[in-house]
Amino acid sequence: MRKIILFLVFCVLPFSFYGQNSYIQTDSLYSTGNKIIDNSDYLNSQYISEETNKGIIKYTPDKVKEYGFDDGRVYVSKSIFIAGAKSKVFLLRLVKGKLTLYEYKGKEFTAFYWETDSTSFFELPKYHRDRHEINFRNDLEYITSDCKNVSSEIKRVSYTANSLSEFVRNYNECKLKPLASFRYGIILGFGLNKLENSSFQLNSLSNINFNYQGDLIPGLFIDYPIQRTDISIQTDLFFTKNGYSYNTNYTEKDMLNKNTLFVVNTTSINIPVLIRYTFQYMHASPFLNAGIIYTLNIKNSTALYTSTIYPTYIESSEMNTTPLISKNQLGYSAGGGFEFHLNNSHSVFIELRYTKLYSIPTEYMMNKSEFQLIAGLNI
């Protein structure tokens, strides 16, 4: 075992560090471990600034073929047209493969360029200068015509580095996968929820059987994708209105019969923040999510009535209107479901979710749990 550990330390790890080093490549030289200064996107496209023992040395695209930073960004020297004149600049390589994608960020414009294994280097303009009815999506349709798996996603591609990069990566693998995009929409659901005693319960509540109550769940959602992954951050905003009424009879130690009526009414704003993982498929994509939820009870009324039952009469001895649910509640939510893709822009999803809410601070004695069936439409 010790020999294996030493092998990993002295042999494997150095190669991993080596792969993360910055470098500079010319026609005749390849050097690594260079201290390259990271300037702005525009300046990085004009020259390299290398920090050496003799000071800072600048290299132009005429002298250097390619250079890379420690974080994996790579700039490649290419000739492009700027204001009608041919100029040599450094382009940021976004994707490398069968189809390679580059980005140039100038002072006044951003442009993308592409090349393949068998053709030369071309610009991917947002619109053609001579024919504005032809745009970058028309070009992508022609460039990627040999992979039908990505053809349906071309209409969803936007003229941004993240969107184009994801599309090109899918094309290079000829992967049947919908593009991740920022989405928002409406949700409507039905919940079955119940109150639960905390560890600081009142004696008068200990005999109550808290049954599930139903409620509607109208609201909104946004879903923000984390690029290059199947993970997104989903945030909902929905409203709930609940009315609870429980009645129980019990016998105390002194053999007196007691009756307790417990009534609670709440109106709440709920904000879950969930991490969502989607198993991407073209028509129906299953997903799982989990995260935290905050609830603000904007209406929160509690009434607890306790009566003593005698053989010939009933005596109402106690009435407590102290809130037993806190105004602020914090908890967790977890669930899963399916998303169905209607077209390039719209989809619907259905989800089964479980939520548990805790009163804050803990001297409030009631918590809440809920099963929710939610349907959503992104618009």
BELHUCOR-V71423 format. One record per residue. N is the residue number from 0. RES is the residue in one small letter. SS is DSSP state (H for helix, E for strand, - for the rest). OMEGA is omega in radians with two decimals (* if undefined). D_CENTER is the distance of its C-alpha to the mean C-alpha in whole Angstrom. Layout:
N/RES/SS/OMEGA/D_CENTER  N/RES/SS/OMEGA/D_CENTER
This chain:
0/m/-/-3.13/41  1/r/H/3.13/42  2/k/H/3.13/42  3/i/H/3.13/39  4/i/H/3.13/37  5/l/H/3.11/39  6/f/H/3.13/39  7/l/H/-3.09/35  8/v/H/-2.99/36  9/f/H/-3.09/38  10/c/H/-3.03/37  11/v/H/-3.07/34  12/l/H/3.11/32  13/p/H/3.12/34  14/f/H/3.12/33  15/s/H/3.10/29  16/f/H/3.14/30  17/y/H/-3.10/32  18/g/-/-3.11/29  19/q/-/-3.09/27  20/n/-/2.97/30  21/s/-/-3.10/31  22/y/E/3.02/33  23/i/E/-3.12/36  24/q/E/3.02/37  25/t/-/3.12/40  26/d/-/-3.05/43  27/s/-/-3.02/45  28/l/-/3.04/43  29/y/E/-3.12/39  30/s/E/-3.14/39  31/t/E/3.14/36  32/g/-/3.14/35  33/n/-/3.08/36  34/k/E/-3.09/35  35/i/E/3.14/33  36/i/E/-3.14/32  37/d/-/3.09/29  38/n/-/3.08/30  39/s/-/3.13/28  40/d/H/-3.12/26  41/y/H/-3.12/30  42/l/H/3.08/32  43/n/H/3.13/30  44/s/-/-3.09/31  45/q/-/-3.10/35  46/y/E/3.04/36  47/i/E/3.00/35  48/s/E/3.13/36  49/e/E/3.10/37  50/e/E/-3.13/38  51/t/E/3.09/42  52/n/-/-3.13/45  53/k/-/-3.10/46  54/g/E/-3.12/44  55/i/E/3.13/41  56/i/E/3.12/42  57/k/E/3.09/40  58/y/E/3.12/40  59/t/E/3.11/40  60/p/-/3.08/38  61/d/-/-3.06/42  62/k/-/-3.03/42  63/v/-/-3.14/39  64/k/-/-3.04/37  65/e/E/3.02/34  66/y/E/-3.09/32  67/g/E/3.11/29  68/f/-/3.12/27  69/d/-/-3.06/26  70/d/-/3.08/23  71/g/-/3.10/23  72/r/-/-3.11/24  73/v/E/3.07/27  74/y/E/-3.09/29  75/v/E/-3.14/32  76/s/E/3.14/35  77/k/E/3.07/35  78/s/E/3.12/38  79/i/E/3.09/36  80/f/E/3.08/38  81/i/E/-3.10/37  82/a/-/3.08/39  83/g/-/-3.13/42  84/a/E/-3.14/43  85/k/E/-3.11/41  86/s/E/3.09/40  87/k/E/-3.09/39  88/v/E/2.99/35  89/f/E/3.09/32  90/l/E/3.06/29  91/l/E/3.12/26  92/r/E/-3.10/25  93/l/E/-3.12/22  94/v/E/3.08/22  95/k/-/3.13/26  96/g/-/3.10/27  97/k/-/2.99/29  98/l/E/-3.12/28  99/t/E/-3.06/27  100/l/E/3.12/25  101/y/E/3.08/26  102/e/E/3.02/25  103/y/E/3.09/28  104/k/E/3.11/27  105/g/-/3.13/30  106/k/-/-3.02/32  107/e/-/-3.10/31  108/f/-/3.03/29  109/t/E/-3.13/27  110/a/E/3.12/28  111/f/E/-3.10/26  112/y/E/-3.11/29  113/w/E/3.02/29  114/e/E/3.12/32  115/t/E/-3.13/32  116/d/-/-2.95/35  117/s/-/-3.10/37  118/t/-/3.14/37  119/s/-/-2.95/37  120/f/-/-3.08/35  121/f/E/2.99/34  122/e/E/3.01/32  123/l/E/-3.07/29  124/p/-/3.09/30  125/k/-/3.02/28  126/y/E/3.07/31  127/h/-/-3.05/34  128/r/-/-3.09/37  129/d/-/3.14/40  130/r/-/-3.04/38  131/h/-/3.11/35  132/e/-/3.09/34  133/i/-/-3.11/33  134/n/E/-3.06/30  135/f/H/3.12/27  136/r/H/3.05/26  137/n/H/3.10/30  138/d/H/3.13/30  139/l/H/3.12/27  140/e/H/3.12/29  141/y/H/-3.06/32  142/i/H/-3.02/30  143/t/-/-3.05/28  144/s/-/-3.14/31  145/d/-/3.11/32  146/c/-/-3.10/28  147/k/H/-3.11/28  148/n/H/-3.09/25  149/v/H/-3.03/23  150/s/H/-3.11/25  151/s/H/-3.11/23  152/e/H/-3.08/20  153/i/H/-3.12/22  154/k/H/-3.12/22  155/r/H/-3.10/18  156/v/-/3.04/19  157/s/-/-3.07/19  158/y/-/3.10/21  159/t/-/-3.10/19  160/a/H/-3.08/18  161/n/H/-3.09/15  162/s/H/3.13/15  163/l/H/-3.13/19  164/s/H/3.14/18  165/e/H/3.13/16  166/f/H/-3.12/19  167/v/H/3.09/21  168/r/H/3.09/20  169/n/H/3.12/20  170/y/H/-3.12/23  171/n/H/3.09/25  172/e/-/-3.03/24  173/c/-/-3.03/25  174/k/-/3.07/21  175/l/-/-3.02/21  176/k/-/3.10/17  177/p/-/3.13/15  178/l/-/3.05/14  179/a/-/-3.14/10  180/s/-/3.06/10  181/f/-/-3.08/9  182/r/E/3.04/10  183/y/E/-3.11/12  184/g/E/-3.08/15  185/i/E/3.07/17  186/i/E/3.06/17  187/l/E/-3.09/21  188/g/E/3.09/21  189/f/E/-3.11/24  190/g/E/2.97/24  191/l/E/-3.05/27  192/n/E/3.08/27  193/k/E/3.04/30  194/l/E/3.13/31  195/e/E/3.06/31  196/n/E/2.96/34  197/s/-/-3.14/33  198/s/-/-3.13/35  199/f/-/-3.01/37  200/q/-/3.01/38  201/l/-/3.12/41  202/n/H/-3.09/44  203/s/H/3.13/44  204/l/H/-3.00/41  205/s/-/-3.11/41  206/n/-/-3.11/43  207/i/-/3.03/41  208/n/-/-3.07/39  209/f/-/3.13/35  210/n/-/3.10/35  211/y/-/3.07/31  212/q/E/-3.11/31  213/g/E/3.06/29  214/d/E/3.07/27  215/l/E/-3.07/26  216/i/E/3.01/22  217/p/E/3.13/21  218/g/E/-3.10/18  219/l/E/3.08/16  220/f/E/2.93/12  221/i/E/-3.12/9  222/d/E/-3.07/6  223/y/E/-3.08/5  224/p/E/2.97/4  225/i/-/-2.99/5  226/q/-/3.11/9  227/r/-/3.09/11  228/t/-/3.02/9  229/d/-/-3.11/9  230/i/E/3.06/5  231/s/E/3.07/2  232/i/E/-3.14/2  233/q/E/3.11/6  234/t/E/3.11/9  235/d/E/2.96/12  236/l/E/-3.12/15  237/f/E/-3.05/18  238/f/E/3.06/22  239/t/E/3.09/24  240/k/E/-3.03/28  241/n/E/3.00/30  242/g/E/-3.11/34  243/y/E/3.07/35  244/s/E/-3.10/39  245/y/E/-3.14/40  246/n/E/-3.12/44  247/t/E/3.04/45  248/n/E/-3.14/49  249/y/E/-3.13/50  250/t/E/-3.14/53  251/e/-/-3.09/53  252/k/-/3.13/55  253/d/-/3.07/58  254/m/-/3.06/58  255/l/-/3.08/57  256/n/E/-3.12/55  257/k/E/3.05/52  258/n/E/3.14/50  259/t/E/3.03/46  260/l/E/-3.06/44  261/f/E/-3.08/41  262/v/E/3.13/39  263/v/E/3.05/35  264/n/E/-3.14/34  265/t/E/2.94/30  266/t/E/-2.90/28  267/s/E/2.93/25  268/i/E/-3.06/21  269/n/E/-3.13/18  270/i/E/3.00/15  271/p/E/3.04/13  272/v/E/-2.94/9  273/l/E/2.95/8  274/i/E/-3.03/6  275/r/E/3.03/6  276/y/E/-3.09/8  277/t/E/3.03/10  278/f/-/-2.91/14  279/q/-/2.97/14  280/y/-/-3.00/18  281/m/-/-3.01/19  282/h/-/3.14/20  283/a/E/-3.07/19  284/s/E/3.03/16  285/p/E/3.14/15  286/f/E/3.04/12  287/l/E/3.06/12  288/n/E/3.12/10  289/a/E/3.13/11  290/g/E/-3.10/11  291/i/E/3.11/14  292/i/E/3.06/15  293/y/E/3.13/18  294/t/E/3.05/21  295/l/E/3.12/23  296/n/E/-3.08/26  297/i/E/2.97/28  298/k/E/-3.02/31  299/n/E/-3.13/32  300/s/E/-3.11/36  301/t/E/3.04/38  302/a/E/-3.14/41  303/l/E/-3.11/43  304/y/E/3.11/46  305/t/E/-3.13/49  306/s/E/3.05/52  307/t/E/-3.06/55  308/i/E/3.06/57  309/y/-/-3.10/61  310/p/-/-3.05/63  311/t/-/-3.13/64  312/y/-/3.10/62  313/i/E/-3.13/58  314/e/E/3.07/57  315/s/E/-2.99/54  316/s/E/-3.05/54  317/e/E/2.96/50  318/m/E/-3.06/48  319/n/E/3.12/44  320/t/-/3.08/42  321/t/-/3.14/40  322/p/-/3.10/36  323/l/-/3.04/35  324/i/-/-3.10/31  325/s/-/3.10/30  326/k/-/3.14/28  327/n/E/3.08/25  328/q/E/3.14/23  329/l/E/-3.13/20  330/g/E/-3.11/19  331/y/E/3.07/17  332/s/E/3.08/15  333/a/E/-3.13/15  334/g/E/3.13/15  335/g/E/-3.13/15  336/g/E/-3.12/16  337/f/E/3.02/16  338/e/E/-3.10/15  339/f/E/-3.08/18  340/h/E/-3.11/18  341/l/-/3.11/21  342/n/-/-3.08/21  343/n/-/-3.04/20  344/s/-/-3.00/18  345/h/-/3.06/18  346/s/E/3.05/17  347/v/E/3.07/17  348/f/E/3.05/16  349/i/E/-2.97/18  350/e/E/2.98/16  351/l/E/-3.01/19  352/r/E/3.05/17  353/y/E/-3.12/19  354/t/E/3.05/19  355/k/E/-3.11/21  356/l/E/3.13/22  357/y/E/3.10/25  358/s/E/3.11/27  359/i/E/-0.02/27  360/p/-/-2.96/30  361/t/-/3.12/31  362/e/-/2.98/35  363/y/-/-2.82/33  364/m/-/-3.07/34  365/m/E/2.98/32  366/n/E/-3.06/28  367/k/E/3.02/26  368/s/E/-3.04/25  369/e/E/2.92/23  370/f/E/-3.06/23  371/q/E/2.98/21  372/l/E/-2.96/21  373/i/E/3.00/18  374/a/E/-3.11/18  375/g/E/3.10/16  376/l/E/3.05/17  377/n/E/-2.98/15  378/i/-/*/18
